[in-house]
Amino acid sequence: MRDLDSIIEEIRQFSKANELLSYREVEELQNVLYEDEVIVHITIGSVEGYKGLFLATVYRVLFIYHNEISQPKVLEVSYEKLEYIHVKQLNHYVAMELFFAGTKIEIMDLPPDDAHTIKD
């Protein structure tokens, strides 16, 4: 697992770093990311009404949020299992659907530029 200071420094490289670092989910990244895992892109989104961090790493895509009783939750899909990604425009934001193994995760309220960067 990675140490929190190195994760914070990595996030500081992104344009929305101050906003991203204000999320408590950042602290959970030290328990989730592999030692050699690099964040390719990170943004803010929501799943089933829960706001959190949505990120693409060199190995997988992750959505980290806190549920109604403040427990951290992690949804993850490795690139090998990812079958299809669909991005659809919803007013000023977009939704991204990740399809894998007969299951779908829909990430809502993503900034369009971030969603397309993650899809690519």
C-alpha positions as CSV (number, residue, x, y, z in Angstrom):
1,M,0.0,0.0,0.0
2,R,1.1,3.6,-0.6
3,D,1.6,6.2,2.0
4,L,-0.8,9.2,2.2
5,D,1.9,11.9,1.6
6,S,2.9,10.4,-1.8
7,I,-0.7,10.1,-2.8
8,I,-1.4,13.7,-1.9
9,E,1.6,14.8,-3.9
10,E,0.4,12.8,-6.9
11,I,-3.1,14.4,-6.7
12,R,-1.5,17.9,-6.5
13,Q,-0.5,17.4,-10.1
14,F,-4.1,17.6,-11.3
15,S,-5.8,20.9,-12.1
16,K,-8.6,20.5,-9.5
17,A,-6.3,19.4,-6.7
18,N,-7.6,21.7,-4.0
19,E,-11.2,20.5,-4.5
20,L,-10.1,16.8,-4.8
21,L,-8.0,17.0,-1.6
22,S,-11.0,18.4,0.3
23,Y,-12.7,15.0,0.1
24,R,-12.2,12.6,3.0
25,E,-12.0,9.7,0.5
26,V,-8.4,10.8,-0.2
27,E,-7.4,9.3,3.1
28,E,-8.9,6.0,2.1
29,L,-6.7,5.8,-1.0
30,Q,-3.7,4.7,1.2
31,N,-5.7,1.5,2.0
32,V,-6.8,0.9,-1.6
33,L,-4.0,1.7,-4.0
34,Y,-1.2,-0.8,-4.6
35,E,2.3,0.2,-3.9
36,D,3.2,0.6,-7.6
37,E,-0.2,1.9,-8.7
38,V,-0.2,5.4,-10.3
39,I,-3.2,7.6,-10.7
40,V,-3.8,8.5,-14.3
41,H,-6.8,10.7,-13.7
42,I,-9.0,11.6,-10.8
43,T,-12.3,13.6,-10.6
44,I,-15.4,13.9,-8.5
45,G,-18.6,12.0,-9.3
46,S,-21.6,10.2,-7.7
47,V,-23.0,6.7,-7.6
48,E,-26.6,6.1,-6.3
49,G,-26.6,9.6,-4.8
50,Y,-23.2,9.3,-3.0
51,K,-20.5,11.8,-4.0
52,G,-17.0,10.6,-4.0
53,L,-13.7,10.3,-5.9
54,F,-13.6,8.6,-9.3
55,L,-10.2,7.7,-10.6
56,A,-8.4,5.8,-13.3
57,T,-5.1,4.2,-12.4
58,V,-2.6,2.2,-14.4
59,Y,-4.5,-1.0,-13.4
60,R,-8.2,-0.2,-12.8
61,V,-10.9,2.3,-12.4
62,L,-12.2,3.1,-8.8
63,F,-15.0,4.9,-7.2
64,I,-14.5,5.6,-3.5
65,Y,-17.3,7.1,-1.4
66,H,-18.8,7.0,2.1
67,N,-22.2,5.5,2.6
68,E,-25.0,6.7,4.8
69,I,-23.3,5.4,8.0
70,S,-20.0,7.0,7.0
71,Q,-18.3,3.7,6.1
72,P,-15.9,3.9,3.2
73,K,-17.0,1.9,0.1
74,V,-14.9,1.1,-3.0
75,L,-16.2,0.0,-6.4
76,E,-13.5,-1.2,-8.6
77,V,-13.1,-2.7,-12.1
78,S,-9.8,-3.9,-13.5
79,Y,-9.3,-3.1,-17.1
80,E,-9.2,-6.8,-18.0
81,K,-12.8,-7.2,-16.8
82,L,-14.1,-4.0,-18.4
83,E,-16.1,-4.8,-21.5
84,Y,-17.5,-1.4,-22.5
85,I,-17.6,2.2,-21.4
86,H,-20.5,4.4,-22.5
87,V,-20.5,8.2,-21.9
88,K,-23.8,10.1,-22.2
89,Q,-24.4,13.9,-21.9
90,L,-26.7,15.1,-19.2
91,N,-27.0,18.9,-19.3
92,H,-23.7,20.3,-18.0
93,Y,-22.4,17.0,-16.7
94,V,-22.1,13.5,-18.1
95,A,-22.8,10.0,-16.9
96,M,-20.4,7.2,-17.5
97,E,-21.5,3.6,-17.6
98,L,-19.0,0.9,-17.0
99,F,-20.0,-2.6,-18.2
100,F,-18.3,-5.7,-16.9
101,A,-19.2,-9.3,-16.4
102,G,-22.9,-8.7,-16.8
103,T,-22.9,-5.8,-14.4
104,K,-23.1,-2.1,-14.8
105,I,-21.8,0.8,-12.7
106,E,-23.1,4.2,-13.6
107,I,-21.0,7.2,-12.4
108,M,-23.0,10.4,-12.5
109,D,-22.3,14.2,-12.4
110,L,-18.9,13.9,-14.1
111,P,-17.3,17.0,-15.7
112,P,-17.3,16.2,-19.5
113,D,-13.6,16.7,-20.0
114,D,-12.8,14.4,-17.1
115,A,-15.1,11.7,-18.3
116,H,-13.6,11.7,-21.8
117,T,-10.1,11.7,-20.4
118,I,-10.9,8.7,-18.3
119,K,-12.6,6.9,-21.1
120,D,-9.6,7.4,-23.4
